[in-house]
């Protein structure tokens, strides 16, 4: 326990990095998911096909393999392209940015299916009524589509967020100094890895419990109308 107290600030710093990474990855994945769902629902045959290939490919490849592929392969591809064109010199991808992009890319596929399923649950008559009274596309999205979309998608989004939060532990393999990185490093330094691994476990449990409480609050807010209507 003394070693934990000695390294408490490093663990706190790592927790902050992990949480920031998770939230940024969540925001990016939701944006990609909305775009992917729009492509699958109302896009052209080509965009629907591309969105289908994207979701199938991502869900078939292990997260760790995808992270290493995008981080090292993406960096190699960029530098080869720069050498061929002469447009830029050597580029080294920031590990935090790589983590956010990779997590956003991976979970964007899952968010795509979550949003697509949620959209199909909204009664089509509501869109017809909105067009009949002269609502613009933005007004329909803001007043009808998005509130109900979130209500129907939240259970699935909550599960995706929980998995995403755990997936942030993988970024330590590309050198990002997150919670797992600091915890494992401290365990090696003190020759007490079990204590620090248990600390990491407890911190993730706390983050999960807080996330669950927030998700329950959001679900109650966005499903209020359906409960009253029932």
C-alpha positions as CSV (number, residue, x, y, z in Angstrom):
1,X,0.0,0.0,0.0
2,X,2.9,2.3,0.6
3,X,4.0,1.9,-2.9
4,X,0.6,2.7,-4.2
5,X,0.6,6.0,-2.2
6,X,4.0,6.8,-3.5
7,X,2.8,6.4,-7.1
8,X,-0.7,7.9,-6.6
9,X,-0.1,10.9,-8.8
10,X,1.2,8.8,-11.7
11,X,-1.9,6.6,-11.4
12,X,-4.1,9.7,-11.3
13,X,-2.4,11.2,-14.4
14,X,-2.8,7.9,-16.2
15,X,-6.5,7.8,-15.3
16,X,-6.9,11.2,-16.7
17,X,-5.3,10.2,-20.0
18,X,-7.4,7.1,-20.2
19,X,-10.6,8.9,-19.6
20,X,-9.7,11.7,-22.0
21,X,-8.8,9.1,-24.6
22,X,-12.0,7.3,-24.1
23,X,-14.2,10.4,-24.4
24,X,-12.4,11.6,-27.5
25,X,-12.7,8.2,-29.1
26,X,-16.4,8.1,-28.2
27,X,-17.1,11.4,-29.8
28,X,-15.3,10.4,-33.0
29,X,-16.9,7.0,-33.1
30,X,-20.4,8.6,-32.7
31,X,-19.7,11.0,-35.6
32,X,-18.5,8.2,-37.8
33,X,-21.5,6.1,-36.7
34,X,-24.0,8.8,-37.6
35,X,-22.3,9.2,-41.0
36,X,-22.2,5.4,-41.5
37,X,-25.8,5.0,-40.5
38,X,-26.9,7.8,-42.9
39,X,-25.0,6.1,-45.7
40,X,-26.7,2.8,-45.0
41,X,-30.1,4.3,-44.7
42,X,-30.3,7.0,-47.3
43,X,-27.2,6.8,-49.3
44,X,-26.6,5.7,-52.8
45,X,-26.0,2.0,-53.6
46,X,-22.2,2.7,-53.6
47,X,-22.2,4.4,-50.2
48,X,-24.4,1.7,-48.7
49,X,-22.0,-0.9,-50.1
50,X,-18.9,0.9,-48.8
51,X,-20.5,1.3,-45.3
52,X,-21.3,-2.4,-45.3
53,X,-17.7,-3.3,-46.2
54,X,-16.5,-1.0,-43.4
55,X,-18.6,-2.4,-40.7
56,X,-17.9,-6.0,-41.7
57,X,-14.2,-5.5,-42.0
58,X,-13.8,-3.7,-38.6
59,X,-15.9,-6.3,-36.7
60,X,-13.9,-9.1,-38.2
61,X,-10.4,-7.8,-37.2
62,X,-9.2,-8.0,-33.6
63,X,-8.9,-4.5,-31.9
64,X,-5.2,-4.9,-31.0
65,X,-4.4,-6.0,-34.6
66,X,-6.3,-3.0,-36.0
67,X,-4.5,-0.6,-33.6
68,X,-1.0,-1.9,-34.5
69,X,-1.9,-1.9,-38.2
70,X,-3.2,1.7,-38.2
71,X,-0.5,3.1,-36.0
72,X,2.6,1.5,-37.6
73,X,1.2,0.8,-41.0
74,X,-0.4,4.3,-41.3
75,X,2.8,5.9,-40.3
76,X,4.8,3.9,-42.8
77,X,2.3,4.7,-45.5
78,X,2.4,8.4,-44.8
79,X,6.2,8.5,-44.8
80,X,6.4,6.6,-48.1
81,X,3.9,8.9,-49.7
82,X,5.8,11.9,-48.5
83,X,9.1,10.5,-49.9
84,X,7.5,9.7,-53.2
85,X,5.8,13.1,-53.6
86,X,8.3,15.3,-51.7
87,X,5.3,17.1,-50.0
88,X,6.5,16.5,-46.4
89,X,9.4,15.1,-44.5
90,X,9.4,12.3,-41.9
91,X,6.1,12.2,-39.9
92,X,5.8,10.6,-36.5
93,X,2.2,10.0,-35.5
94,X,1.4,11.1,-31.9
95,X,0.4,8.1,-29.9
96,X,-2.6,9.9,-28.3
97,X,-3.9,11.0,-31.7
98,X,-3.3,7.5,-33.1
99,X,-5.2,6.0,-30.1
100,X,-8.2,8.3,-30.6
101,X,-8.3,7.8,-34.4
102,X,-8.0,4.0,-34.0
103,X,-10.6,3.7,-31.3
104,X,-12.9,6.1,-33.2
105,X,-12.5,4.1,-36.4
106,X,-13.1,0.7,-34.7
107,X,-16.1,1.7,-32.6
108,X,-17.5,3.8,-35.4
109,X,-18.5,0.5,-37.0
110,X,-20.4,-0.6,-33.9
111,X,-22.0,2.9,-33.6
112,X,-23.1,2.7,-37.2
113,X,-25.2,-0.4,-36.5
114,X,-26.5,1.1,-33.3
115,X,-27.7,4.2,-35.0
116,X,-29.1,2.4,-38.0
117,X,-31.2,0.1,-35.8
118,X,-32.4,3.0,-33.6
119,X,-33.4,5.0,-36.7
120,X,-35.5,2.1,-38.0
121,X,-37.5,2.2,-34.7
122,X,-38.7,5.7,-35.3
123,X,-42.3,5.7,-36.8
124,X,-42.2,6.8,-40.4
125,X,-45.4,8.8,-39.9
126,X,-43.6,11.3,-37.8
127,X,-41.3,12.3,-40.7
128,X,-44.3,12.5,-43.0
129,X,-46.1,14.8,-40.5
130,X,-43.0,17.0,-40.1
131,X,-42.7,17.4,-43.9
132,X,-46.4,18.2,-44.1
133,X,-46.1,21.1,-41.7
134,X,-43.0,22.5,-43.5
135,X,-40.1,21.5,-41.3
136,X,-36.7,21.8,-42.8
137,X,-34.3,18.8,-42.7
138,X,-32.3,20.4,-39.9
139,X,-35.5,21.0,-37.8
140,X,-36.6,17.4,-38.4
141,X,-33.2,16.1,-37.2
142,X,-33.1,18.4,-34.1
143,X,-36.7,18.0,-33.0
144,X,-37.7,14.6,-34.1
145,X,-34.8,12.4,-35.3
146,X,-32.0,13.0,-32.8
147,X,-33.9,12.9,-29.5
148,X,-35.6,9.6,-30.4
149,X,-32.5,8.3,-32.0
150,X,-30.6,8.7,-28.8
151,X,-33.4,7.2,-26.8
152,X,-33.5,4.0,-28.9
153,X,-29.8,3.8,-29.3
154,X,-28.7,4.5,-25.7
155,X,-28.7,0.9,-24.4
156,X,-26.5,-0.2,-27.3
157,X,-24.3,3.0,-27.1
158,X,-23.9,2.2,-23.4
159,X,-22.6,-1.2,-24.1
160,X,-20.3,0.2,-26.8
161,X,-18.9,2.8,-24.3
162,X,-18.2,0.2,-21.7
163,X,-16.3,-1.9,-24.2
164,X,-14.5,1.2,-25.6
165,X,-13.4,2.2,-22.1
166,X,-11.7,-1.2,-21.6
167,X,-10.2,-1.1,-25.1
168,X,-8.3,2.1,-24.1
169,X,-6.0,-0.3,-22.2
170,X,-4.6,-1.4,-25.5
171,X,-3.0,1.9,-26.3
172,X,-0.2,1.2,-23.9
173,X,1.3,-1.1,-26.6
174,X,1.9,1.9,-28.9
175,X,3.6,3.9,-26.1
176,X,0.8,6.1,-24.8
177,X,1.3,6.8,-21.1
178,X,-2.1,5.9,-19.8
179,X,-3.3,4.2,-16.7
180,X,-2.1,0.7,-17.7
181,X,1.3,2.0,-18.8
182,X,1.9,3.8,-15.5
183,X,0.5,1.0,-13.4
184,X,2.6,-1.7,-15.1
185,X,5.7,0.5,-15.0
186,X,5.2,1.2,-11.3
187,X,4.7,-2.5,-10.6
188,X,8.0,-3.3,-12.3
189,X,9.9,-0.6,-10.5
190,X,8.6,-1.7,-7.0
191,X,8.6,-5.4,-7.9
192,X,5.0,-5.5,-6.8
193,X,3.0,-5.9,-10.0
194,X,0.0,-7.6,-8.4
195,X,-0.8,-4.5,-6.2
196,X,-0.7,-2.1,-9.1
197,X,-2.7,-4.4,-11.4
198,X,-5.4,-4.6,-8.7
199,X,-5.3,-0.8,-8.4
200,X,-5.9,-0.6,-12.2
201,X,-8.8,-3.1,-11.9
202,X,-10.4,-1.0,-9.1
203,X,-10.0,2.2,-11.1
204,X,-11.6,0.7,-14.1
205,X,-14.5,-0.6,-12.0
206,X,-15.0,2.9,-10.6
207,X,-15.0,4.5,-14.0
208,X,-17.5,1.8,-15.2
209,X,-19.8,2.4,-12.2
210,X,-19.8,6.2,-12.8
211,X,-20.5,5.6,-16.5
212,X,-23.4,3.3,-15.7
213,X,-24.9,6.0,-13.5
214,X,-24.6,8.6,-16.2
215,X,-26.0,6.3,-18.8
216,X,-29.0,5.5,-16.6
217,X,-29.7,9.3,-16.2
218,X,-29.4,9.9,-19.9
219,X,-31.7,6.9,-20.7
220,X,-34.3,8.2,-18.3
221,X,-34.1,11.7,-20.0
222,X,-34.4,10.5,-23.6
223,X,-37.0,7.8,-23.0
224,X,-39.3,10.1,-20.9
225,X,-41.6,10.8,-23.8
226,X,-42.1,7.1,-24.6
227,X,-42.8,6.3,-21.0
228,X,-45.4,9.1,-20.8
229,X,-47.0,8.0,-24.1
230,X,-47.3,4.5,-22.8
